[in-house]
Structure formats: structure tokens, C-alpha cells
Amino acid sequence: MASDVKPRVKVPKSAAAGEIVTLKTLISHPMESGQRKGGDGNLVPRSIINRFVCDYNGANVIDVKMEPAISTNPYFEFDVKIETAGEFAFTWYDDDGSVYEEKKSISLS
């Protein structure tokens, strides 16, 4: 498991029905590609967040597959049309099997 992995998300507290809102996510992760050599001359094992998923009230909003060329601390920003109040579920999947989750609710204004 990568150390000091911390997911962060920004979701507005409320929105009008039909409004398009911008969501922002960032996860602190070193994202080791597996192609770099360490001080001992051996390859450092690959360790990346390989998938990011966001669901809204159980329906998929975005599903991203990531490859080793992704940068450290991957950041995603995307828009979602809000029709009802509900909950966003954000999930990041690590190569080592770790799963990081964050949930945020949004209400109608």
C-alpha cells in the first residue's frame, strides 16, 4: 500500500435542478511507473492508481482507466448535471489492491 494516500473532492453543497456543476478530485499518490531504477539499480515496482470511478445516486458518471504515464497526484475536473438531491461516491483503485473512497452529498436549492 502506498503511504500517505489521501483523496480530496470538491462538490458544491447545493445546486438548482437542471444545473450543471463542476466537481474536482485529487488524490495524493506517488504514482510509480515501474520503469525507473532505484538507488540499488533495480526497477522500482509499479504502483499507480489504475482506475477512478464516480457514481451519483448509484449511476455511473465517469470511469477512467489510468496507465503508468499518468502524473503524480492525479487530478480530475468534470461537469455533472444535477436533477435531484443525492450522493456522489468517488472511488480510486490502486495496483496493490487498495481502494480509496470518498462520498459527498449535494442538495437542491
C-alpha positions as CSV (number, residue, x, y, z in Angstrom):
1,M,0.0,0.0,0.0
2,A,1.3,3.4,-0.9
3,S,1.8,5.6,2.1
4,D,0.1,8.9,2.8
5,V,-2.6,8.4,0.1
6,K,-5.3,11.0,0.6
7,P,-8.3,11.5,-1.7
8,R,-9.9,15.0,-1.8
9,V,-13.0,16.1,-3.6
10,K,-14.9,19.4,-4.1
11,V,-18.6,19.2,-4.6
12,P,-21.0,22.2,-4.2
13,K,-23.3,21.9,-1.2
14,S,-26.4,22.6,-3.3
15,A,-27.5,23.2,-6.9
16,A,-30.7,24.1,-8.7
17,A,-32.5,21.2,-10.5
18,G,-31.0,21.0,-14.0
19,E,-27.9,23.0,-13.1
20,I,-24.5,21.8,-14.3
21,V,-21.9,21.8,-11.6
22,T,-18.2,21.2,-11.7
23,L,-16.6,18.5,-9.5
24,K,-12.9,18.4,-8.6
25,T,-11.0,15.5,-7.3
26,L,-7.3,15.0,-6.4
27,I,-5.7,12.0,-4.8
28,S,-2.2,12.3,-3.2
29,H,-0.3,9.3,-4.5
30,P,3.4,8.9,-5.8
31,M,2.3,7.0,-9.0
32,E,5.5,5.0,-9.6
33,S,5.5,3.8,-13.2
34,G,7.6,0.7,-12.7
35,Q,10.1,2.0,-15.3
36,R,12.5,3.9,-13.0
37,K,15.5,2.3,-11.3
38,G,16.2,2.8,-7.6
39,G,19.5,3.5,-5.9
40,D,20.3,-0.2,-6.0
41,G,20.0,-0.3,-9.8
42,N,16.8,-2.5,-9.7
43,L,13.5,-1.4,-11.1
44,V,11.1,0.3,-8.6
45,P,7.9,-1.7,-8.7
46,R,4.9,-0.2,-10.4
47,S,2.4,1.4,-8.0
48,I,-0.3,3.6,-9.6
49,I,-3.9,4.4,-9.2
50,N,-5.1,2.5,-12.2
51,R,-8.8,3.4,-12.1
52,F,-11.1,6.2,-10.9
53,V,-14.9,6.0,-10.8
54,C,-17.6,8.5,-9.8
55,D,-21.2,7.5,-9.3
56,Y,-24.2,9.7,-8.5
57,N,-27.1,8.1,-6.7
58,G,-25.8,4.7,-7.9
59,A,-25.5,5.7,-11.6
60,N,-22.0,6.0,-13.2
61,V,-20.9,9.5,-14.0
62,I,-17.3,8.8,-15.0
63,D,-15.0,5.8,-15.2
64,V,-11.3,6.4,-16.1
65,K,-8.6,3.8,-16.7
66,M,-5.1,5.2,-15.9
67,E,-1.8,4.0,-17.3
68,P,1.8,4.4,-15.9
69,A,2.3,7.7,-17.8
70,I,-0.2,9.5,-15.5
71,S,1.3,12.2,-13.3
72,T,1.8,12.0,-9.5
73,N,-1.3,13.1,-7.6
74,P,-3.9,12.7,-10.3
75,Y,-6.4,15.5,-10.6
76,F,-9.8,15.3,-12.4
77,E,-12.3,18.0,-13.0
78,F,-15.6,17.3,-14.7
79,D,-19.2,18.6,-15.0
80,V,-22.4,16.8,-13.9
81,K,-26.0,17.9,-14.5
82,I,-27.9,17.8,-11.2
83,E,-31.5,16.6,-11.4
84,T,-32.2,15.5,-7.8
85,A,-30.5,15.8,-4.5
86,G,-28.2,12.9,-3.8
87,E,-24.8,11.5,-3.0
88,F,-21.6,11.2,-5.1
89,A,-19.4,8.2,-4.5
90,F,-15.8,8.6,-5.6
91,T,-13.5,5.5,-5.8
92,W,-9.9,5.1,-6.7
93,Y,-8.3,1.7,-7.3
94,D,-4.6,1.1,-6.6
95,D,-2.4,-1.5,-8.2
96,D,-1.7,-3.1,-4.8
97,G,-5.5,-3.8,-4.4
98,S,-6.1,-0.9,-2.1
99,V,-9.4,1.0,-2.7
100,Y,-9.8,4.6,-1.6
101,E,-13.3,6.1,-1.2
102,E,-14.9,9.4,-0.5
103,K,-18.6,10.4,-0.5
104,K,-20.2,13.8,-0.8
105,S,-23.8,14.9,-0.8
106,I,-25.5,17.6,-2.8
107,S,-28.9,19.1,-2.1
108,L,-31.3,21.0,-4.3
109,S,-31.5,24.8,-3.8
